[in-house]
Amino acid sequence: MTESLKMKIPTFKEVQKAYLKIREKVHRTPVLSSQKVNDRAGGELFFKCENFQKVGAFKFRGATHAIGNLADEDARNGVATHSSGNHAQAVALAAKQRGIAAHIVMPENAPKVKVNAVRDYGANVTFSKSTQESREATLNEVIQETGATFIHPYDNPDIIMGQGSAAIELLEDQPNLDIILVPIGGGGLISGTAIAASGFAPDTNVIGTEPEVANDAYLSFKTGERHPVQSTDTVADGLRTSLSDLTFNCIQKHVDDVVTVTEDEIIDAMQFIWERMKIIIEPSSAVPLAAVFNGNVDVENKKAGIIISGGNMDLNTLPWQEN
Amino acid sequence: MTESLKMKIPTFKEVQKAYLKIREKVHRTPVLSSQKVNDRAGGELFFKCENFQKVGAFKFRGATHAIGNLADEDARNGVATHSSGNHAQAVALAAKQRGIAAHIVMPENAPKVKVNAVRDYGANVTFSKSTQESREATLNEVIQETGATFIHPYDNPDIIMGQGSAAIELLEDQPNLDIILVPIGGGGLISGTAIAASGFAPDTNVIGTEPEVANDAYLSFKTGERHPVQSTDTVADGLRTSLSDLTFNCIQKHVDDVVTVTEDEIIDAMQFIWERMKIIIEPSSAVPLAAVFNGNVDVENKKAGIIISGGNMDLNTLPWQEN
């Protein structure tokens, strides 16, 4: 039995508690809507803008909660993780705010701007080769050397509880949502969201959305057996990871459906949001709206919430320019 | 004596009245701030986000007021203007909301996306050659044919009063600003802003900001004589127009200073806002922040409001990509 199978699915009360613990440390991000988006969608959409969150992504919620919750003896030697994405910055800033060290393993080919962002928060960066094996091996070395506590990006109940706080805020602002749509990568955000909705708004359907070319959650949900992700060739770079047993269990218990979208649909929805709403979202965040626009999620005469997961991306190459 | 010289500088009371007339028709846009921007600026900045305004720019305020204020006999045959920019869309939508026709003269080389946006609001588009002469001649033909009333983008007191409503909202949200910074194109926005501040917050300095390569307002302000713009070779495409006598008079009476910035400084400030604040602003809107970053406006230990004029631009070519 793996470590994660022993983990318990968080309860709604635990998500609520997490929210109360972190609410002063995270931004309460705005919920935006757009007539032009609604006209095209045929329903009323409400975007919870975690692209305006600290570090530019919802990941700061989970990291703040998980790191804040560490016992002093576990926190003493700092925290560690491997990530080239939003989780790296989230752990770096949350550790800084607790006043402990952060050790981040990043692949040697990580964009310099991301490495600098992590260092700007005062974290120590150790480079690995870009393979998963090298990243994990390097992380283990760092942990053995430093005694730091590993903060997994999603296979961690405290992380999931923290991520659920975005949905609580969304439902406080818009209590009568028929649907909440969330992108699925490793499953931390949708797990927290679905647990939050189960207690706060039991009639609200929670639907996961995923790129067709990285449809591990879709296959897992439909077959009832966890499938690892096969391809990582999606523009939605935040969604290239596989579910863990823990997040898969959360999804099986609390999520109502999982649907997929094509790469072109992601890029089209992303461009639509940039052009009409004037906000910068990363490709992963466009996946839920793509599922509305392609008809896989019907919002006609409904109110749907969408969690915009983040806004971090390379502004030198925009996906529609490569087409 | 030209038509515009006969125009009276609007009073603060007129700007207030305009605000009350249009407040239900325009978005009350949010005022955002960013720790990362403040850290670099060395002061507290508050961004009034007119990029989230209807049609994506503050221009909708003035157009709504000017068109709403027309006597029925002047409105009967619709309104007309020539513009390839935000004023075109603003007039189109404001006319639609009043239920009258809009006739927009656009240069034949105008980007298709801008032509379509104007047509989407139900306006009639007539193409001219791209020279100023052809645009004006074509506009005159359209007006003679249709009997429509000309809505000038800034040489019009009703337009100026409407633009001032953005500053009123900003000062309602942040009453203790030491400075308000605004970009200067034709001068409509800064005129309305300065008049609003003169009544609402007389201790607040209003400072105009302008590209160095299109520094007509700077020269006019410093010499006391109106200079037409010489070059239109700035990335800030909304700021390529000259002041009118009316806006120059407003600036002389109510504006505290005018400063300039280089093209590189504009692009740097624009990219900083995109990256750190995750909002899409057009190049013209970055000019005030560029003046803070380059030290021409000192905000140390001060509170400064910045009006983000709009967010409409071609997302296929970003200025930092051309560098």
Interface residues (C-beta under 8 A of the other chain):
Chain A: P30 N51 F52 G56 Q271 W274 E275 M277 K278 I279 I280 I281 G311 L315 N316 L318 W320 Q321
Chain B: P30 N51 F52 G56 Q271 W274 E275 M277 K278 I279 I280 I281 G311 L315 N316 L318 W320 Q321
